[in-house]
Amino acid sequence: MATAIKVVTAIGAILAVVGLSWLLSGAFDYFAGRKNGNPQMMDQGMTSMIAGGAMATISGGVATAIVTAMQAITF
């Protein structure tokens, strides 16, 4: 059971890192679009920031909920 908990925790952490990097990439796109006066690039950057932040937050919460549920299982 300990191994499964470590795997779920690692997957949650990896997804959180991916979400945060997506957020950072979106910020770069947003500011590049703002600098160049490109509203389409700004929209894409804003969407990436929102989706990346949501992915980072949700993946951490879901991984924590799964680990909590796994620890509640008794044999």
Sequence and secondary structure as in RCSB ss.txt:
>XXXX:A:sequence
MATAIKVVTAIGAILAVVGLSWLLSGAFDYFAGRKNGNPQMMDQGMTSMIAGGAMATISGGVATAIVTAMQAITF
>XXXX:A:secstr
 HHHHHHHHHHHHHHHHHHHHHHHHHHHHHHHHHHHT HHHHHHHHHHHHHHHHHHHHHHHHHHHHHHHHHH   
